[in-house]
Amino acid sequence: MTVCVRFAPSPTGLLHVGNARMALVNWLYARRHGGEMILRLDDTDRDRSQSRFAEAIEWDLEWLGLDWILLVRQSERLALYDGAFAALRAAGRVYPCYETPEELEYKRRRQRARGKPPIYDRAALNLTEDQRRTLEAAGRRPHWRFLLRHEDIAWDDLVRGPVQFRGDHLSDPVLVRADGTYLYMLPSTVDDIDLGLSHVIRGEDHVVNTAIQIQLFEALGANRPVFAHLPLLADASGKGLSKRLGSITVASLRDAGIEPMALNAYLAMLGTGAPPVAGDSLAALAEDFELPRYGRATPKFDLDQLERFNERVVQHMPYPAVARQLCCMGLERADARFWEAIRPNLHRLSDARLWHQVCFAPIQPVVAEADFVAHAAALLPPEPWNEETWGSWTRRLKADTGRGGRALFLPLRLALTGVEHGPELKALLPIIGRTTAERRLRGELA
């Protein structure tokens, strides 16, 4: 079987981390099995779908490194859905219904009060032609439901294992609204058939949809794909993540300095029970990817944990992996030596700006003990300097002054960098250079 999967977001908001995880899982599964991913924009909701959100979704996926072989928009495929609906109608598998939303809600309340499941009672099937004409003459427009067969529906889920539903416990789903627009169910099934999907990997909130869509596949004369349903993400407190709840978006994480591979590696491990492993490529993640590793428990997205992991990722990034980004940040003198000196102390890549300024731009030194640092300036050895220079210089200074530990090193760090903490000075000092170091030790702007 040639593996073909799809990621199918609705362009009604920015991509949040729950959807990004689903895109990543689909991409990794496809790559692991030599397949491809299709990006499908479910944009049939005319009121809420916006082109700016569609563009943002594409940009977010590109930033994460997730590519696709084909992009399709459901709004451009309505003729396909019309054809499928006509076929279902000809086969007697859809029927018109005329209840208002208020009437349907009343029916559901009555069913719940009797302890029955709130499924549609198929009353519309008993309407005569005269009754339908009367309703339509009164201004009622029908919505159309799919007539489910009351038989068992079963499949082997790649995450949940064997799944089974009874058809008579499901409500006939509405496929077409009274205004003639399609709901999710039919377009999604038609696209999965037309695009030749081998696997549908999505959230567990679609499990009931899958039971219904299996009958739709059969009614349309198509083979079903293989299904996998992953538990949805929750935040650290257990609250579900969704666009409507204003959840964390990929864009907000990017703006906060989270690296794409840090987010990829973190999302890939959620739900597996394994810790995230800092990898340098999506290909490496795909090589080790297995769907059965995901459990049934609700995985929790912890922003603090992601930020700590992001720090580890940044601190282990080799210079070739960041050279272009440093250049784009305007850090023109950020070479490999500079990167190796500062990366152990970075929380985010953007922190490199501070240390670029410390090394190459004028700063106002902090001179807490003028006599001591002036004496230190007088003892600076001649260049060339290397990582041994700091040790030889401070040993001589210690011998001269009797100082040691914090009393020796803190005044020097404040004068040389203007801050109390940072990269090892044995690595920074040769980059700063003798002329600048001497001026800063004497309290001059340099």
N, C-alpha and C positions, 0 to 999 in steps of 0.2 A: 504494500500500500504506500503510495506517495503521500507524505504528510502535508496537509494544508490546513492551517488554522486561521482564525480571524480575531481581530480586536475591534469591537463595535461600540464605540462611545457615542453618546448623544451630544451634539455641540450646543448644549444649553447652559454651559458654565465651564469654568476652568477645570483642568484635569487634576483630580485629587489623588492622594497616595494609594487609596484603595483601587482605583481604576488603573493607576500606573503599575501596581503589582500584577493586575490581571494581564495587562499588555506584556509585561516582562515574562510572566509564566508562559504565555502563549509563544512568545518569541524564542525563549530558551527551549521549550519543548520542540518547536519546529527545527531549530538549529541542531539540537541533540540527535534528531532523527533524519537529518538531511533534507528537511522540508522548508516551506516558506510561510510567511504570514501576510494576510490581506488586511488592510485598514478599511473598515466600512463605517461611514458616518451615518448614524441613524437620525436623519434630519427631517423626518416626515412631520414633526410637530412644528407647524408653521409659526405659531405664536412665540415659541421659546427658542427655537434654533436660530443661531446667529453666525454669520460668516467669521466674525472676529474670534469666536470661540473655536470654530473649526481650525482656523489658522493657528491659534494658540496650542491646540492639541497636537497638530503636526510639529510645531516647533518644540514642544515638550518632549515628544517621542524622539525627535532628531537629537535633542540635547542629551537624552539618555542613551543614544546610540542604537535605538530600535528601528530598523528599517522595515520596509514592506515591499512586496512585489507588485501590488496593485492597490489603488485607492478608488473606492466607489462611494457614491452618495445615493442614499435611498430616494431622495427627491428627484433623481434623474432616472429612476427605474420603475416608475408607476405603471408603465404599460405591461411590464412583467407581472406585477401584482394583479392588475386587471384581468390578465389572461388566466392566472391561477384561480382567481375568484370565480370567473365564468365557468371554469372546469368544475369547481366544487359545486357551483349552483346547478350545473347540468346533471351532476351525479347525485343531487339531492342531499348533499352534505352540509348545506347552509340553509338557514331559514330566517325570514323577517320577523322582527319583534317590535312592538309598539309601546311598551311600557315607558313611562317617564322615569327619570332618576328617583323622584320621590316615591313613585309606586313600587319601584324595585326595592328601595330601602325599607318601605313598609312591609313588604313580603319577607325580607331578611329578618326584620325584628320579630315578626310572628314566628318564623321558623326557629329562631334562637329561643324564644319564649317556650316553645314546645320541646326544646332539647334536641332539635334537628339541625344538621349542618345547613348553613345559609347558601344553598346552591339553587340555581334557577330551576323553576318547576316545569319548564317547557310548555307553559300555558299557550304561548303563541302558536304552537303546532296544532292546536285545536280550533284556531280561527278559520272561519269560512271565507271564501272570496268576497262575499258581500260584506262581512265584518271588516275585512281589510280595506275595502274601498270606502266604507263609512269612516274608518279611522283616518284614512288619508285625506278624505274630503274635509274632515275637521281640522286638517293641518298637521296631523301626525306624520312624521317621516320615519321609516323603519331603520333600526340598526340590525345588523346581520350577525347571527350566531352560528358557530360551527357545531354540527351535530355529532357529539362524541358517541362512540360505540361503548356500550356498557359491558366491557370485558377487561380482563387484567392487562395492565401495561407494565412491562418489566424491561430493565436493562442492567448491564454490568458497568458500574461507574468506576472510572480509573482512580477515584479518590474515596468514594463512599462505599464501594463494593456493590453487591446486588441491591437493586432498588425496585420496589413494586408498588403500584397503585391500582385501586379498583376504579374502573371507568365510571361506575354509578355513584362514586363519592366525589366526582369532579363536576363543576358547573360548566355547561356549554359556554365557551368563551366568546366574547364579542370580537369579531374580526374587522367589521366596518362600522364606523359611527354613523349616526343619523345624517351628518353633514357630508357623508361619502368619503371621509378620510379613514385611512387604515390605522389600526392599533399595531402594537409591536409584533403580535404573534404571526400573522401571515407573511408580511414582508421579510421577517427574519428567516422563516422557514424557506421561502422561495429563494432568497439570496444564498442560503446554505446549499441548496440544491444546484442553483445556476452556477455558483462559483466553485463547485466541486470540493467542498470542505470534507476533510476526512475526520476531523476532530473538532468538537466544540468544547472549549475549556472556559468556564465562567463561574460566577459566584453561586453559592448555594441558595440564594434567593430566587434562582431560576429553576429549581428542581421541579416544581409543579408545572412550570411552563414546558419543561422537557417532556413530561408525561403527555401533555396535550400535543406538543409538536411531533411526537412520535406518531400519533394518529394522523396528523397533517401530512407528514412524509408519506405514510402509507396511502392516504387518500389521493395524493398527487402522483402516486406511482413511482416514488423514489426510495432509494435505500437510505436508512438513517446513518448519520455519522456516529462516531464513538464519542461518548459524553464524559466529562469530568467536572465536578462541582466542588470548588474550594470554599471553606468557611470564610465569611467576610471579616475584614479587619475591624478591630475596636481600638479605641485609644487606651492609654495606660489605666484609666479608671473603669474600662469596660464598656464605655459608651460607643455606639456604632459610629462609623465614619461615613459621611455622605456630603454631597454638595449642598444639600438643603440645610445641613447643620453648620455650614461655614467651616468645613474641615480644612486640614492642611493641604495646600495645593503644591504641585510640582514647582510652579512659578515662585511661590513664597519660599520654598526650600532653596531654590537656585539663588534667589536674591539674598538669602541668609548665609550664603557661602558653602552650602552642602555640595560636595563633588558628585558628579553623575555616577561614577563607579561606586562611591560609598553608598548612595541610595540604592543602586542596583543590587549590590551585595547584601545590603540589609534587608531589602524587600524579598530577595530570593530565599533567604533563610527563614523568614517569618512563617511559622506553622510547621517547621520541620523538627524543632527541638534542638537544632544545632546552632552554635554561635556563628555570627557573620565572619567571613574570612576575607581579608583584604586581597582582592585580585586586581590585576592590571588590565583585564579585558573581559568583555562579554563572552568571548570564545571560551575562555577558561571556565567561566560559570556554566556555560552550556555543556561543556565536556563532562561535568560532574552532576548534571541535572537529572533528577528522577522524580516523576510525579508521585509515586507511592510513598515518598518520604513525608508528604503532607498529611497531617493528622486531621481528626474531626474537631478538635478543640478550637475555640476562637482565638486567633493570634492577636496579640496586642502591639500596636504601634506606639513605641515610646520615643518621643522626640529627644529627650535627654540621652537615651541610649544611642540614638542615631548620631547625635552631635559628638558624643565621645568616640564612636566608631569613625566618624568623619575625620576627627583629629588624628587617629591612628593611620588612616588612609593617606592623609596629606603628608604625614611625617615619614611615610615609606615610599612616596612617589619619587622615581628616579628623575634626574634632570631632563632627559629627552621628553618625558611625559608632560612636563610643565613649561618647557622653554617657550612654546608659542603663546601660552596663556600669560606668562610673565611679560613677554613682549607686548601683547595686546593691552596689558595693564600700564604700559608706558615705562616699564622698569628696564631701560635700555642697557644698563650695566649689570643686569642680573645674569651672570654667567654661572657655569657649573660650580666653581669654587664658592661663590656667594650662596648658591642654593644649598650646597652641602653644609655650609656653616650655619644657616638659619633654620633649616627644615625640622630639626629635632624640637624646636620651641614653638612651632606654628600651631595654632588652633584651626585656622582657616587659611586658605591660600592668600586671601586678601591681606593677611597680616604681613606678608612680604613687603608691602608698601612701607610700613614703619621702618623695617630694617634696611631697606634700600635707602631711605632718607638718612638713617643713622650712619650708614657706610659712605654715602656719596653726596649728601647735601648738607648745607650748613645747619647746625643745631645749636641751641643754647645749652651749654654744659651746666650741670648742677655741681657747684663746688662747695662742699660742706666744710672741708678743712683745707683752707687755702695753702697753709705752710706745707702740709704733708704732700698734697698733690703737686705743688711747685717743686718740691724736692724730687718727687717721682719723675717729673718732666726732665729735670737735670740729669737723671740717671738713664734716660732712654738710650738704648744702644743704637748704633748706626744701622742703616739698611744695607743689604736686603734682609727682610723679615720673613719668617715662616712660623709654623705652629710651635716651635721651640722657643721663640722670642719671649712670649708671655712668661713662661716658667723661669727663664734665666733672669729676666728683668725683675720679676717679683721676688725671686730669691735674694737678689742683691739688695732690693729695697727692704726686705725683711731683716737682713743682716744689719743694715744701716740704722733702721728705726726700732727694731725689736717688735714690730707689729706682726700679727698673724691673724689668720681666719677672717671673719667678717670685718674686723677693724682695719685690715689691710685691703681687702678686695672691694668692699662696698664703696668707699670714696672714689676708687679708681673707676668702677663701673659707672657711677653717677656722672663723673666728669667726662668719660669717654663716650657714653651713650645717652645720658640724660634720663635713664630709667633704672629702677632697682633690679629688675630681673631680665633675663634674655639669654641668647645663645652664649656658648662658651667664648670667653674673651681671647683664648688662645687661637680660635678660628677667626674672630672678628678683627683682631688687632692688625694682622697683615693686610686686610682689605681696607681698613681705615687709613693706614699708612702713617709714617712718622711725622710728616709735617702737620697733618690734621690733628693727630694725637697730641702733639706737643702744644698746639694752640689751645685745644680744649682743656688740657691739664692746667693751662695758665688762665683759664676762665674766659677765653675769647670765643666769639661766635665763629664756628668753623665747621 
